[in-house]
Amino acid sequence: MNRLWVRLSLAFGAVVMLAALVMVTVAFLVQQVGTAGGGAAPLNLEGPGGLAEILSRHYQERGNWHDVAPLMAAAGALLPSEGPFGAVLELDDAGGQVVATTRSRPERLPAHDRSDALSTPIVVASREVGTLYVLSASEDGPLDRLRALLLSIAIVGGLLGLLFGVRMGRGLAAPLDRLAAAAREVGAGRLDTRVAPSGSREMREVATAFNTMADDLKASQAQRRDMVADIAHELRTPLSVLQANIQALQDGVYSLDQSEVARLGAQAMLLSRLVEDLHALAQADSGQLRLNREPVDVAALATRILANFQSLAEQAGLSLDQDIPVDLPRPLADPERMNQVLHNLVANAIRHTPHGGRVSIRAWQEGASLQLEVADTGEGIQPADLAQVFERFYRVDRSRRRAQGGTGLGLSIARAIVEAQGGTIDAYSTGVAGEGSRFRIGLPLE
């Protein structure tokens, strides 16, 4: 009984049966009105001066029912003889024999056909000398046929309703059964399971949503698997270098001088930076990235960032500049986190810009947001790579990025910080060397 299609089938059948029962009840009540009260309405049967009193006087005067037929015929003329309320009069003596009737065929009806007829006893001197009946004009009148028809409709309708309910119930439950089976498959780890959309529009939408969820789960699992592999790979490189160098020191291959200590320290710093970046991403993913938002002077922030990179830029033969109006409105953001974002973007720009190039920061207001852009004249990013540059550990040139000390997490951290503050960050590049790349941040001003 817990099957959905069974319950739906029973519900459909119950509704149809209830409707049929109402139809039969109404037909029965109408017939009662027609046979008992409808035909007798124009004729006074029992009241003073009514037909019963007239028949009683007739019997009292004659001592029998002789010559009562004309009297019955005159009374019967007051009743409708056709239609759904057609009725006839019939007078029986004390023995139950028909002595007069307005029926065209005067034979007496069986007793069971009088069970719902209107009857009035004829009393003379406290003795019942006969009974007056008001009967349907036909043994099988229109109301009888109507009742039989409605009863047939009720029975056939109930069966059809039950069959229709079974079909509809199975049709509605089948997509849910398939969806439940697919959910169990996905729960068991088989993320390639999909459901073919079918049924009503709502069921097709549910199936489509399920397939989208399964796609997202599969992509998330693949991303998580790749991330674990990338983390292991990124940790393996500096650890291998440290292990090899320490082993060489132990074996006496290298002497413990200042340069060797510096190499070990560089690998330790790379490991520390990687751990810090992973911690920042974990905080962003869990919604625990702490933000101290306040109005930020973007011009002053850009000036500090460029000053920090000035020495490195001179060594690389690069020029740094900024174009930020001092009267720009100040967005509400975390200055330390925004410093981290700009630091990552400028460091990337310097890393990918050859000697003689330029790295610039500019800002302007655009509607209700402040646009902040870091641009360079470096090698650029191929259009096919633009959609993935913010993915964790994604490297356009893996070998060169690792050799230059990058963790592959800088842009992912930048996106997490900006989006946590209600902003956006996008990358633009034609992929043509010399035209470089542009990273644009949008921060809300309200």
C-alpha positions as CSV (number, residue, x, y, z in Angstrom):
1,M,0.0,0.0,0.0
2,N,3.0,2.3,0.2
3,R,3.4,2.2,-3.6
4,L,2.6,5.6,-5.0
5,W,0.8,4.3,-8.1
6,V,-1.5,2.1,-5.9
7,R,-2.5,5.1,-3.7
8,L,-3.1,7.2,-6.8
9,S,-5.2,4.5,-8.4
10,L,-7.3,4.1,-5.3
11,A,-7.7,7.9,-5.1
12,F,-8.9,8.1,-8.7
13,G,-11.3,5.2,-8.2
14,A,-12.7,6.6,-5.0
15,V,-13.4,10.0,-6.6
16,V,-15.3,8.4,-9.5
17,M,-17.2,6.1,-7.2
18,L,-18.2,9.0,-4.9
19,A,-19.4,11.0,-7.9
20,A,-21.4,8.0,-9.1
21,L,-22.9,7.5,-5.6
22,V,-24.0,11.1,-5.6
23,M,-25.7,10.6,-9.0
24,V,-27.6,7.5,-7.9
25,T,-28.7,9.2,-4.6
26,V,-30.0,12.2,-6.5
27,A,-31.9,10.0,-9.0
28,F,-33.4,8.0,-6.1
29,L,-34.6,11.2,-4.4
30,V,-36.0,12.6,-7.6
31,Q,-37.9,9.4,-8.1
32,Q,-39.3,9.5,-4.6
33,V,-40.5,13.1,-5.2
34,G,-42.0,12.0,-8.6
35,T,-43.9,9.0,-7.4
36,A,-44.9,10.1,-3.9
37,G,-45.4,13.8,-4.1
38,G,-44.9,15.1,-7.6
39,G,-48.0,13.5,-9.1
40,A,-50.3,14.2,-6.2
41,A,-49.4,17.8,-5.9
42,P,-52.4,19.2,-7.8
43,L,-54.9,16.8,-6.0
44,N,-56.1,17.1,-2.4
45,L,-56.1,13.5,-1.1
46,E,-56.5,13.6,2.7
47,G,-57.6,17.1,3.6
48,P,-61.2,18.3,4.2
49,G,-63.1,17.8,1.0
50,G,-60.3,15.8,-0.4
51,L,-60.6,12.7,-2.6
52,A,-60.4,10.3,0.4
53,E,-63.3,12.0,2.1
54,I,-65.3,12.0,-1.2
55,L,-64.7,8.3,-1.7
56,S,-65.7,7.6,2.0
57,R,-69.0,9.3,1.5
58,H,-69.6,7.5,-1.8
59,Y,-69.1,4.1,0.0
60,Q,-71.3,5.2,3.0
61,E,-74.2,6.2,0.7
62,R,-74.1,3.0,-1.4
63,G,-72.6,0.5,0.9
64,N,-70.2,-0.7,-1.8
65,W,-67.9,0.6,-4.5
66,H,-70.4,0.4,-7.4
67,D,-70.2,3.4,-9.8
68,V,-67.0,4.7,-8.3
69,A,-65.2,4.6,-11.7
70,P,-66.5,8.0,-12.9
71,L,-65.5,9.6,-9.7
72,M,-61.9,8.1,-10.0
73,A,-61.7,9.2,-13.6
74,A,-62.6,12.8,-12.7
75,A,-60.0,12.8,-10.0
76,G,-57.4,11.2,-12.3
77,A,-57.9,14.0,-14.8
78,L,-56.3,16.4,-12.3
79,L,-53.1,14.4,-12.4
80,P,-50.4,14.5,-15.2
81,S,-50.5,11.3,-17.0
82,E,-47.1,11.6,-18.9
83,G,-43.6,12.9,-18.3
84,P,-41.3,12.2,-15.4
85,F,-44.0,13.1,-12.8
86,G,-46.9,11.2,-14.5
87,A,-49.1,9.4,-12.0
88,V,-52.3,7.2,-11.9
89,L,-54.9,6.6,-9.2
90,E,-55.9,3.1,-8.0
91,L,-58.6,2.2,-5.5
92,D,-58.5,-1.2,-3.8
93,D,-61.2,-2.7,-1.6
94,A,-60.6,-4.0,1.9
95,G,-59.5,-7.3,0.4
96,G,-56.9,-5.7,-1.8
97,Q,-58.8,-6.2,-5.1
98,V,-58.7,-3.3,-7.6
99,V,-62.2,-1.7,-7.9
100,A,-61.2,1.3,-9.9
101,T,-58.1,2.8,-11.6
102,T,-57.1,5.5,-14.0
103,R,-54.6,3.2,-15.6
104,S,-55.2,2.3,-19.2
105,R,-54.6,-1.4,-18.3
106,P,-56.4,-2.0,-15.0
107,E,-54.6,-5.1,-13.9
108,R,-53.3,-4.9,-10.4
109,L,-49.6,-4.3,-9.9
110,P,-47.5,-6.7,-7.8
111,A,-47.2,-5.7,-4.2
112,H,-43.5,-4.9,-4.4
113,D,-44.3,-2.2,-6.9
114,R,-46.4,-0.4,-4.3
115,S,-43.7,-0.2,-1.7
116,D,-42.8,3.4,-2.5
117,A,-46.3,4.6,-3.6
118,L,-48.4,7.2,-1.8
119,S,-51.4,5.5,-0.1
120,T,-54.4,6.8,1.8
121,P,-56.8,4.5,3.7
122,I,-60.6,5.0,3.1
123,V,-62.4,4.7,6.4
124,V,-66.2,4.5,7.0
125,A,-67.6,4.2,10.5
126,S,-64.1,3.5,11.9
127,R,-63.7,0.6,9.4
128,E,-61.2,0.6,6.6
129,V,-63.1,-0.2,3.4
130,G,-60.4,0.4,0.9
131,T,-57.1,2.0,0.0
132,L,-56.4,4.8,-2.5
133,Y,-52.9,4.6,-4.2
134,V,-51.0,7.2,-6.2
135,L,-48.7,5.2,-8.5
136,S,-46.2,6.0,-11.3
137,A,-47.9,6.2,-14.7
138,S,-45.7,3.3,-16.0
139,E,-44.3,0.2,-14.4
140,D,-41.0,1.2,-16.0
141,G,-41.3,5.0,-16.1
142,P,-38.7,7.6,-17.1
143,L,-37.4,7.9,-13.6
144,D,-36.9,4.2,-13.4
145,R,-35.0,4.2,-16.6
146,L,-33.0,7.2,-15.4
147,R,-32.1,5.5,-12.2
148,A,-31.1,2.4,-14.1
149,L,-29.0,4.5,-16.4
150,L,-27.3,6.3,-13.6
151,L,-26.6,3.1,-11.8
152,S,-25.0,1.7,-15.0
153,I,-23.0,4.9,-15.4
154,A,-21.9,4.6,-11.7
155,I,-20.7,1.0,-12.2
156,V,-19.0,1.5,-15.5
157,G,-17.6,4.9,-14.4
158,G,-16.2,3.4,-11.3
159,L,-14.4,0.6,-13.2
160,L,-13.1,3.1,-15.8
161,G,-12.0,5.4,-13.1
162,L,-10.1,2.6,-11.4
163,L,-8.4,1.6,-14.6
164,F,-7.6,5.2,-15.5
165,G,-6.3,5.7,-12.0
166,V,-4.0,2.6,-12.3
167,R,-2.7,3.9,-15.6
168,M,-2.2,7.4,-14.4
169,G,-0.7,6.2,-11.1
170,R,1.8,4.0,-12.9
171,G,2.6,6.8,-15.4
172,L,3.2,9.3,-12.6
173,A,5.2,6.9,-10.4
174,A,7.4,5.5,-13.1
175,P,9.6,8.6,-13.5
176,L,9.9,8.8,-9.7
177,D,10.9,5.2,-9.5
178,R,13.6,5.8,-12.2
179,L,14.8,8.9,-10.4
180,A,15.0,7.0,-7.1
181,A,17.0,4.2,-8.7
182,A,19.4,6.7,-10.3
183,A,19.8,8.5,-7.0
184,R,20.8,5.2,-5.4
185,E,23.3,4.7,-8.2
186,V,24.8,8.1,-7.7
187,G,24.9,7.5,-3.9
188,A,26.9,4.4,-4.5
189,G,29.5,6.4,-6.4
190,R,28.4,5.7,-10.0
191,L,28.4,9.4,-11.1
192,D,27.9,8.6,-14.8
193,T,24.2,7.6,-14.1
194,R,21.7,9.9,-15.8
195,V,17.9,10.0,-16.0
196,A,16.1,10.4,-19.3
197,P,13.6,13.3,-18.8
198,S,10.0,12.0,-19.3
199,G,6.5,12.5,-18.0
200,S,5.0,15.9,-17.1
201,R,6.8,19.2,-17.4
202,E,7.5,19.2,-13.6
203,M,8.9,15.6,-13.8
204,R,11.1,16.6,-16.8
205,E,12.4,19.6,-14.8
206,V,13.2,17.4,-11.8
207,A,15.1,14.9,-14.1
208,T,17.0,17.7,-15.7
209,A,17.9,19.1,-12.3
210,F,19.1,15.7,-11.2
211,N,21.3,15.3,-14.3
212,T,22.8,18.7,-13.7
213,M,23.5,17.8,-10.1
214,A,25.1,14.5,-11.2
215,D,27.3,16.5,-13.7
216,D,28.3,18.9,-11.0
217,L,29.1,16.1,-8.6
218,K,31.2,14.4,-11.2
219,A,33.0,17.6,-12.0
220,S,33.5,18.3,-8.3
221,Q,34.9,14.8,-7.7
222,A,37.3,15.2,-10.7
223,Q,38.4,18.6,-9.5
224,R,39.0,17.3,-6.0
225,R,40.9,14.4,-7.3
226,D,43.0,16.7,-9.5
227,M,43.5,19.1,-6.6
228,V,44.8,16.3,-4.3
229,A,47.2,15.2,-7.1
230,D,48.3,18.8,-7.7
231,I,49.0,19.4,-4.0
232,A,51.0,16.2,-3.8
233,H,52.9,17.2,-6.9
234,E,53.6,20.7,-5.6
235,L,54.7,19.5,-2.2
236,R,56.9,16.7,-3.7
237,T,59.1,19.1,-5.7
238,P,60.4,21.3,-2.8
239,L,60.5,18.3,-0.4
240,S,62.5,16.3,-2.9
241,V,65.0,19.2,-3.3
242,L,65.2,19.6,0.5
243,Q,65.7,15.8,0.9
244,A,68.3,15.6,-1.8
245,N,70.3,18.6,-0.5
246,I,70.2,17.4,3.1
247,Q,71.3,13.9,2.0
248,A,74.1,15.5,0.0
249,L,75.2,17.5,3.1
250,Q,75.1,14.4,5.2
251,D,77.2,12.5,2.7
252,G,79.7,15.3,2.5
253,V,78.9,16.0,-1.2
254,Y,78.0,19.6,-0.4
255,S,79.6,21.8,2.2
256,L,77.3,23.6,4.6
257,D,78.0,27.1,3.3
258,Q,75.9,30.2,3.0
259,S,74.7,29.5,-0.5
260,E,73.5,26.0,0.4
261,V,71.6,27.3,3.4
262,A,70.0,29.9,1.1
263,R,68.9,27.2,-1.3
264,L,67.4,25.2,1.5
265,G,65.7,28.3,2.9
266,A,64.1,29.1,-0.5
267,Q,62.6,25.6,-0.7
268,A,61.3,25.9,2.9
269,M,59.8,29.3,2.0
270,L,58.1,27.8,-1.0
271,L,56.5,25.1,1.2
272,S,55.4,27.7,3.7
273,R,53.8,29.9,1.0
274,L,52.0,26.9,-0.5
275,V,50.6,25.9,2.9
276,E,49.5,29.5,3.6
277,D,47.8,29.7,0.2
278,L,46.0,26.4,0.7
279,H,44.8,27.6,4.1
280,A,43.4,30.8,2.6
281,L,41.5,28.8,0.0
282,A,40.1,26.5,2.6
283,Q,38.9,29.5,4.6
284,A,37.2,30.9,1.5
285,D,35.6,27.6,0.6
286,S,34.1,27.2,4.1
287,G,32.9,30.8,4.2
288,Q,35.3,31.6,7.1
289,L,37.5,34.0,5.3
290,R,37.8,36.9,7.8
291,L,37.2,40.3,6.2
292,N,37.6,43.7,7.9
293,R,35.7,45.9,5.4
294,E,36.3,49.7,5.4
295,P,36.5,52.4,2.7
296,V,39.7,51.8,0.8
297,D,41.8,54.5,-0.9
298,V,42.6,52.6,-4.1
299,A,45.2,55.2,-5.3
300,A,47.2,54.9,-2.1
301,L,46.9,51.1,-2.2
302,A,48.3,51.0,-5.8
303,T,51.1,53.3,-4.9
304,R,52.3,51.1,-2.1
305,I,52.1,47.9,-4.2
306,L,54.1,49.5,-7.0
307,A,56.7,50.8,-4.5
308,N,57.1,47.3,-3.1
309,F,57.9,45.9,-6.6
310,Q,60.0,48.8,-7.9
311,S,63.3,47.1,-7.1
312,L,62.3,43.9,-8.7
313,A,60.9,45.7,-11.8
314,E,64.2,47.6,-12.2
315,Q,66.2,44.3,-12.1
316,A,63.9,42.9,-14.8
317,G,64.1,46.0,-16.9
318,L,60.4,46.8,-16.5
319,S,58.6,50.1,-16.0
320,L,55.7,50.5,-13.5
321,D,53.0,53.1,-13.6
322,Q,49.5,53.9,-12.4
323,D,46.5,55.9,-13.6
324,I,44.1,56.4,-10.7
325,P,42.3,59.7,-10.1
326,V,42.7,60.8,-6.5
327,D,39.0,61.8,-6.2
328,L,37.7,58.3,-7.0
329,P,35.0,57.1,-4.5
330,R,36.3,54.5,-2.0
331,P,34.8,51.0,-2.2
332,L,34.0,49.1,1.0
333,A,36.6,46.3,1.1
334,D,39.2,44.7,3.3
335,P,42.5,46.7,2.6
336,E,44.8,43.9,3.7
337,R,43.0,41.3,1.5
338,M,42.9,43.8,-1.5
339,N,46.6,44.3,-0.9
340,Q,47.1,40.6,-1.2
341,V,45.0,40.5,-4.5
342,L,47.0,43.3,-6.1
343,H,50.3,41.8,-4.9
344,N,49.4,38.5,-6.7
345,L,48.3,40.2,-9.9
346,V,51.3,42.5,-10.1
347,A,53.7,39.6,-9.3
348,N,52.2,37.6,-12.1
349,A,52.4,40.5,-14.5
350,I,56.1,41.0,-13.7
351,R,56.8,37.3,-14.0
352,H,55.3,37.1,-17.5
353,T,56.5,40.4,-19.0
354,P,59.9,40.4,-20.8
355,H,62.6,43.0,-20.5
356,G,61.5,46.5,-21.7
357,G,57.9,45.9,-20.9
358,R,55.4,47.8,-18.8
359,V,53.1,46.9,-15.9
360,S,50.3,49.4,-15.0
361,I,47.5,49.8,-12.6
362,R,44.5,52.0,-13.4
363,A,41.1,52.5,-11.9
364,W,37.8,54.3,-12.8
365,Q,34.2,54.4,-11.7
366,E,31.6,52.6,-13.8
367,G,28.1,53.0,-12.6
368,A,27.7,51.7,-9.1
369,S,31.1,49.9,-9.1
370,L,34.8,50.8,-9.1
371,Q,36.9,49.1,-11.8
372,L,40.5,48.3,-10.9
373,E,42.7,46.9,-13.6
374,V,46.3,45.4,-13.7
375,A,47.7,45.3,-17.2
376,D,51.0,44.2,-18.7
377,T,52.7,44.1,-22.1
378,G,53.9,40.5,-21.7
379,E,53.4,37.3,-23.5
380,G,49.6,37.2,-23.0
381,I,47.3,34.3,-22.4
382,Q,45.8,32.2,-25.1
383,P,42.0,32.5,-25.4
384,A,41.6,28.8,-24.7
385,D,43.3,29.3,-21.3
386,L,41.4,32.3,-20.2
387,A,38.5,30.4,-18.7
388,Q,40.8,28.3,-16.6
389,V,43.4,30.8,-15.3
390,F,41.5,31.1,-12.0
391,E,41.5,27.4,-11.4
392,R,43.7,26.0,-8.6
393,F,47.1,24.9,-9.7
394,Y,46.4,25.7,-13.4
395,R,49.5,26.8,-15.1
396,V,49.8,28.1,-18.7
397,D,53.5,27.1,-18.6
398,R,53.9,24.7,-15.7
399,S,57.7,24.2,-15.9
400,R,58.5,27.9,-16.0
401,R,56.0,28.9,-13.3
402,R,57.4,26.4,-10.9
403,A,61.0,27.4,-11.6
404,Q,60.0,31.0,-10.8
405,G,58.6,30.0,-7.5
406,G,54.8,30.2,-8.2
407,T,52.4,27.9,-6.3
408,G,49.7,28.1,-8.9
409,L,47.2,29.4,-6.4
410,G,47.6,33.1,-6.6
411,L,44.8,33.8,-9.0
412,S,42.5,31.4,-7.3
413,I,43.0,33.2,-4.0
414,A,42.5,36.5,-5.7
415,R,39.1,35.4,-7.1
416,A,38.0,34.0,-3.7
417,I,38.9,37.2,-1.9
418,V,37.2,39.5,-4.5
419,E,34.0,37.4,-4.7
420,A,33.8,37.2,-0.9
421,Q,33.5,41.0,-0.9
422,G,30.7,40.9,-3.5
423,G,33.0,41.8,-6.4
424,T,34.0,40.3,-9.7
425,I,37.4,39.5,-11.4
426,D,37.9,38.7,-15.1
427,A,40.9,38.1,-17.4
428,Y,41.3,39.5,-20.9
429,S,44.0,38.7,-23.5
430,T,44.3,38.3,-27.2
431,G,47.2,35.8,-26.7
432,V,49.4,38.0,-28.9
433,A,52.9,38.5,-27.5
434,G,53.5,42.2,-26.6
435,E,49.8,42.9,-26.1
436,G,49.9,41.2,-22.7
437,S,47.0,40.5,-20.4
438,R,44.5,42.5,-18.3
439,F,43.0,41.5,-15.0
440,R,40.0,43.6,-14.1
441,I,38.4,43.7,-10.7
442,G,34.9,45.2,-10.1
443,L,34.1,46.3,-6.5
444,P,30.6,47.5,-5.5
445,L,30.5,51.1,-4.2
446,E,27.3,50.6,-2.1
